[in-house]
């Protein structure tokens, strides 16, 4: 059990460092920014309680907020993702395999995992970028940023899944 927590803390630190040192400075065409840190929330076991997941998500988002100078936006969007994650898992995973599932391409299959991933990332990015814009005056630009950032984040997460699958 302690090994499991150390493993999660290692992923926490690694994803935070990757996000704040590298990925926050990536802005493809001024619109797309990958938010790879949410990969940790998406990869928790399915039997983890919603409250525990929301606590992990809050501290993950809050840590990104502290280093990115975004007052609570990442924490809010990540907690929303953690709150809705059990619903998304029930939508895309057969009931008999939901008990002790770690969401991945190899455990869920390619297309169910991709659907779970796209919906989850879209909800997170929709919330995060709406909070960042805090206005619907430039609604087209907001939708473009949500779509491009979602596409880039999903691509990055699928690349990480591809690398982890070979291990």
C-alpha positions as CSV (number, residue, x, y, z in Angstrom):
1,X,0.0,0.0,0.0
2,X,2.8,2.4,0.8
3,X,4.4,1.5,-2.5
4,X,1.2,2.5,-4.2
5,X,1.2,5.9,-2.5
6,X,4.9,6.5,-3.3
7,X,4.1,5.6,-7.0
8,X,1.2,8.1,-7.0
9,X,3.4,10.8,-5.4
10,X,6.1,10.2,-8.0
11,X,3.6,10.6,-10.8
12,X,2.2,13.7,-9.1
13,X,5.6,15.3,-8.9
14,X,6.6,14.3,-12.4
15,X,3.5,15.5,-14.1
16,X,3.5,18.8,-12.1
17,X,7.1,19.5,-13.2
18,X,6.4,18.6,-16.8
19,X,3.4,20.8,-16.9
20,X,4.8,23.9,-15.2
21,X,8.3,23.8,-16.6
22,X,7.6,22.7,-20.2
23,X,4.0,22.3,-21.3
24,X,2.7,25.7,-19.9
25,X,5.1,27.3,-22.3
26,X,3.8,25.4,-25.4
27,X,1.2,27.3,-27.3
28,X,0.8,25.9,-30.8
29,X,-0.5,28.7,-33.1
30,X,-1.5,30.7,-30.0
31,X,-4.4,28.4,-29.3
32,X,-3.5,24.9,-28.3
33,X,-1.8,24.1,-25.0
34,X,-1.5,20.6,-23.7
35,X,-2.6,19.9,-20.1
36,X,-1.0,16.6,-19.4
37,X,-1.3,16.8,-15.6
38,X,-4.9,15.5,-15.8
39,X,-3.5,12.1,-16.9
40,X,-3.1,11.3,-13.2
41,X,-6.8,11.8,-12.4
42,X,-7.8,9.8,-15.4
43,X,-5.6,6.8,-14.5
44,X,-6.8,6.3,-10.9
45,X,-8.3,2.9,-10.2
46,X,-12.1,2.7,-10.6
47,X,-12.6,1.5,-7.0
48,X,-11.1,4.7,-5.5
49,X,-13.7,6.7,-3.7
50,X,-15.0,9.9,-5.3
51,X,-13.9,11.9,-2.3
52,X,-10.4,10.6,-2.3
53,X,-10.1,11.3,-6.0
54,X,-11.4,14.8,-5.6
55,X,-8.8,15.5,-2.8
56,X,-6.0,14.3,-5.1
57,X,-7.4,16.3,-8.0
58,X,-7.7,19.4,-5.8
59,X,-4.1,19.3,-4.7
60,X,-2.9,18.5,-8.3
61,X,-4.8,21.4,-9.7
62,X,-3.8,23.7,-6.8
63,X,-0.1,22.9,-7.3
64,X,-0.4,23.7,-11.0
65,X,-2.2,27.0,-10.0
66,X,0.5,28.0,-7.6
67,X,3.3,27.6,-10.2
68,X,1.2,28.9,-13.1
69,X,-0.2,32.0,-11.3
70,X,-3.8,31.0,-12.1
71,X,-5.9,31.5,-9.0
72,X,-7.9,28.3,-8.6
73,X,-8.8,27.7,-12.2
74,X,-6.9,24.4,-12.6
75,X,-8.1,23.2,-9.2
76,X,-11.7,23.9,-10.1
77,X,-11.5,22.2,-13.5
78,X,-9.6,19.2,-12.1
79,X,-12.1,18.7,-9.2
80,X,-15.0,18.8,-11.7
81,X,-13.2,16.2,-13.8
82,X,-12.7,14.0,-10.7
83,X,-16.3,14.4,-9.7
84,X,-17.6,13.4,-13.1
85,X,-15.0,10.6,-13.7
86,X,-17.1,7.7,-12.2
87,X,-20.0,8.7,-14.5
88,X,-17.7,8.7,-17.5
89,X,-16.3,5.3,-16.6
90,X,-19.8,3.9,-16.2
91,X,-20.7,5.2,-19.7
92,X,-17.8,3.6,-21.5
93,X,-16.9,0.5,-19.5
94,X,-18.9,-2.7,-19.2
95,X,-20.4,-3.2,-15.7
96,X,-18.7,-6.5,-15.1
97,X,-15.2,-5.1,-15.5
98,X,-15.8,-1.8,-13.5
99,X,-14.9,-3.2,-10.1
100,X,-11.1,-3.0,-10.1
101,X,-10.3,-1.4,-13.4
102,X,-7.3,1.0,-14.1
103,X,-8.4,2.9,-17.2
104,X,-6.0,2.2,-20.1
105,X,-6.0,1.1,-23.7
106,X,-5.1,-2.5,-22.8
107,X,-7.8,-2.8,-20.1
108,X,-10.6,-1.0,-21.8
109,X,-9.8,-1.4,-25.5
110,X,-8.8,1.3,-27.8
111,X,-12.1,2.9,-28.7
112,X,-13.8,2.8,-25.3
113,X,-10.6,4.3,-23.8
114,X,-10.5,7.0,-26.5
115,X,-14.1,7.9,-25.9
116,X,-13.6,8.1,-22.1
117,X,-10.5,10.2,-22.7
118,X,-12.0,12.6,-25.2
119,X,-15.1,13.3,-23.1
120,X,-13.1,13.7,-19.9
121,X,-10.5,16.0,-21.5
122,X,-13.2,18.0,-23.2
123,X,-15.1,18.6,-19.9
124,X,-11.9,19.6,-18.1
125,X,-10.7,22.0,-20.9
126,X,-14.2,23.4,-21.3
127,X,-14.3,24.4,-17.6
128,X,-10.7,25.5,-17.4
129,X,-10.7,27.7,-20.5
130,X,-14.2,29.1,-19.8
131,X,-12.9,30.2,-16.3
132,X,-9.7,31.6,-18.0
133,X,-11.7,33.6,-20.5
134,X,-14.5,34.5,-18.0
135,X,-16.4,36.0,-20.9
136,X,-18.4,34.8,-23.9
137,X,-17.6,37.9,-25.9
138,X,-15.1,35.9,-28.0
139,X,-17.1,32.7,-28.1
140,X,-15.5,31.5,-31.3
141,X,-12.0,31.9,-30.0
142,X,-13.0,30.1,-26.8
143,X,-14.4,27.1,-28.7
144,X,-11.3,27.0,-30.9
145,X,-9.0,27.0,-27.9
146,X,-11.1,24.2,-26.2
147,X,-11.1,22.1,-29.4
148,X,-7.4,22.5,-30.2
149,X,-6.2,22.0,-26.6
150,X,-8.4,18.9,-26.3
151,X,-7.0,17.5,-29.5
152,X,-3.4,18.2,-28.4
153,X,-3.9,16.8,-24.8
154,X,-5.6,13.7,-26.1
155,X,-2.7,13.1,-28.5
156,X,-0.2,13.5,-25.8
157,X,-2.0,11.2,-23.4
158,X,-2.4,8.6,-26.2
159,X,1.3,8.9,-26.8
160,X,2.1,8.3,-23.1
161,X,-0.3,5.3,-23.2
162,X,1.5,3.9,-26.2
163,X,4.8,4.2,-24.4
164,X,3.5,2.7,-21.2
165,X,1.8,-0.2,-23.1
166,X,5.2,-1.4,-24.2
167,X,6.5,-1.6,-20.7
